[in-house]
Structures are given as structure tokens and as C-alpha cells.
Amino acid sequence: MRTISLILKEIAHRWPGFLLGALGVALAVAACQGISALHGAAQRETRRVQRDIGFNMRIIPREADPERFLIQGYSTETMPEEIIQRLAQHKTVAYNHLVATLQGEINLDGKPALLTGLSPTMFPSGKKKPPMSPTIKEGTAHLGHRLAERLGLKKGETLLLAELPFEVVRVAPQTGSLEDLRVWVQLGDAQKILGKAGQINEIQAIDCLCLAPDENPGELLRAEVSKVAPEAQVALLSKIATARARQRRMMDSLAQTAVPAIIVAAAVWVAVFAWINVRQRKLEIGVLRALGHPASTIASLILGKAFLLGLAGGAIGCLLGSWYVTSRVAEIFPVTGGKFQFETNAMLFTLVAAPVIACVASCLAASLALVQDPAVVLREE
């Protein structure tokens, strides 16, 4: 109790130095807390924004000609629909957002159009996310912009496909691509219209590996899919996959570089203040040593003050960091920022780490205090 009392009295006596030290720790903790939280929010924002770019993994029948597939944009060969069930049930981390499709050219108003049947999005176990493609109900259709103009149809009107009526529930915005000439229906409806019950010609998905090209993600994905669906092959849209991987790695690199630099700077700040404090207390330490107080007591005075400095700075820094992040995250990340939640575990870890780092940074100053000869100190003073 005597040691604690001495520490508190010394803090009260030299409060400006303690306040400056705690402020340095608080700013460092707030910066680390903010970078860590914003890094997590940026990762979520990146995943959501890049998800909207589209699927980057296409699984097609093994018999399909890859060159013909690239030219035509879809495969004329088909494979069993139940393959998507196998892929979804397989325990893997290689892919997500599985959507089975059946595509084929049809004639509408004397001109060609592309019919696309979509299944509901399926997810491997434990990887459920918001779906990327719309869930289309049976008997409804979504029309591409140019196709809707050609047919003179608007939302709420009826489209006839193979003598079957479909309610137009959406007209897609103009894209300037093949999407403008596409009509989307539910997968089962497309199978009826094209006469291919239980068949699909593609499964679209997202590669979850996030590997750079030199790590050969395509081969890993093909090996993964071939275990589950040997009757299929994988076409990877490498530009989209590479962009996702590079963006995520950039965010990881930023956090991994900035946080250690801030921690080192804060440790140096605390070490300097501890050294100054020892210099100021040279006479006091000499008197205590001359009165027979052991080295452990002297070390406790130095490290105890450092512990309280780190604890106070850590608490203030956590409050500052959480306030800043929660007040700005929705503005910085407009897509996912509204769902941001601060991780309490990270705050608790920071509250433990800050005093420990402060004590480690003060060890050199404590060592200097212990090696001083009390007789020499008292004679000089």
C-alpha cells in the first residue's frame, strides 16, 4: 500500500509530465484502435463493392468447348442441375454465391433474345451472405432495357414465352451490353421453355481464395471442383479475381505497417518520459536506497507509474478511437458503414496491452535508477 501511495503522490506532484505521457499513449491507442476498426470496415466495404462487379468463377460442362464458350458467352452443352447441390454441400472455402443458370437463344418479335433461367443463390455451409443476383419467382420475368423497348413492355405487363404468360416485374437499366437483350426467368421456367428439364449449362460463383495470379488460384479451384463435380470444368475471370485479391492485400498491408509503427512511436514516447522522470527523481531514489529500500521497491515505483500511465492512456485512447470511428464510419463507408459495430474484444485487448507496453518501455529507465550509487547521488546533490 505504501508503494501505491508513493506512486500516486509522485503523479500528483509531477502531473504535467504524467499527463503528457498519458496523452501520447492515448493518441497512439486511438490511432491503432481506429486503424484496426476502419480496416475491418474497409474489408467489408471492399467485399460488398467488389461483389457488385459480378461473378468471377464460371462452372460449365466438361464437354463444352472453351473457345466456343468464350465467343458465344454461354455453353450449348448441359449438365445435371443437382451438381449445384453437391457443390453447396461440399465443405470448402474456395467458392461462394452459387447460382445455377440455363441459357439459350429464343426468338421474340422476329428477332433473337437470350433467355436466362436463374436458380436461387446457394451457399456452402456457414458461408451465407446476401445474394448477388435477384431471386426470381415462378411465372415472372426481368427484361433487359433494349428488349423491353423493342417489345414495348413495361413493369406489370405480360410477356408470352412459348405460349406461357410471364409478368414483367423489372426492366433493367441500360448497360450497353448483351444484358440489354436478355430476359431472366426462374430456372424451372427456363427449363420448360427450352425443353431441358433438370438441366443447366452453367453455375456462377465467386472465388473466395483471393490469391494473386502467381499463386495460381485457377488450378486450386479446378482441383477443388473436380473432386465434387468431375463432369464440370472451371473458367475463372482472372481480372476480377486479381482485382479483389490486390485490393484486400493492400488493406492488410496498410494495417500491418501502420499499427506496429504507431506502437513503436508510443513506446519511445513513454521511454523518454520515464527516463526524464528518473533523472528528476535522482535525489529521491538515492535517499530511498540509502534508507535501505530494496531494488524491487525502486523498480515498483518506476514501473507502477508506467503501468498507471499506460492504463489511463489506454482507457482515454479507446474512448477517443471508438468515438471517432463510430461518428465517421457511415460517412467513409456508405454501403456497409450503417451496420458497423465496434468489437469489444479489441478494446479489452488494448486496455491490457497498453499498460504492458508502457512497462516494457520503462524497463531501461528503471534499470538506470537501480544502477545509481546512492552515496554518489547524495554527495552530488
Stockholm file with secondary structure:
# STOCKHOLM 1.0

chainA/1-381         MRTISLILKEIAHRWPGFLLGALGVALAVAACQGISALHGAAQRETRRVQRDIGFNMRIIPREADPERFLIQGYSTETMPEEIIQRLAQHKTVAYNHLVATLQGEINLDGKPALLTGLSPTMFPSGKKKPPMSPTIKEGTAHLGHRLAERLGLKKGETLLLAELPFEVVRVAPQTGSLEDLRVWVQLGDAQKILGKAGQINEIQAIDCLCLAPDENPGELLRAEVSKVAPEAQVALLSKIATARARQRRMMDSLAQTAVPAIIVAAAVWVAVFAWINVRQRKLEIGVLRALGHPASTIASLILGKAFLLGLAGGAIGCLLGSWYVTSRVAEIFPVTGGKFQFETNAMLFTLVAAPVIACVASCLAASLALVQDPAVVLREE
#=GR chainA/1-381 SS CHHHHHHHHHHHHTHHHHHHHHHHHHHHHHHHHHHHHHHHHHHHHHHHHHHTTCCCEEEEETTSCHHHHHHHSSCSSCEETTHHHHHHHSCCSSEEEEEEEEEEEEEETTEEEEEEEECCCBCCTTCCCCCSSCCCCTTEEEECHHHHHHHTCCTTCEEEETTEEEEEEEECCCCSSGGGGEEEEEHHHHHHHHTCTTEESEEEEEECCCCCGGGCHHHHHHHHHHHHCTTEEEEECHHHHHHHHHHHHHHHHHHHHHHHHHHHHHHHHHHHHHHHHHHHTHHHHHHHHHTTCCHHHHHHHHHHHHHHHHHHHHHHHHHHHHHHHHHHHHHHCTTTGGGCCCCHHHHHHHHHHHHHHHHHHTHHHHHHHHHSCHHHHHHHC
#=GC SS_cons         CHHHHHHHHHHHHTHHHHHHHHHHHHHHHHHHHHHHHHHHHHHHHHHHHHHTTCCCEEEEETTSCHHHHHHHSSCSSCEETTHHHHHHHSCCSSEEEEEEEEEEEEEETTEEEEEEEECCCBCCTTCCCCCSSCCCCTTEEEECHHHHHHHTCCTTCEEEETTEEEEEEEECCCCSSGGGGEEEEEHHHHHHHHTCTTEESEEEEEECCCCCGGGCHHHHHHHHHHHHCTTEEEEECHHHHHHHHHHHHHHHHHHHHHHHHHHHHHHHHHHHHHHHHHHHTHHHHHHHHHTTCCHHHHHHHHHHHHHHHHHHHHHHHHHHHHHHHHHHHHHHCTTTGGGCCCCHHHHHHHHHHHHHHHHHHTHHHHHHHHHSCHHHHHHHC
//
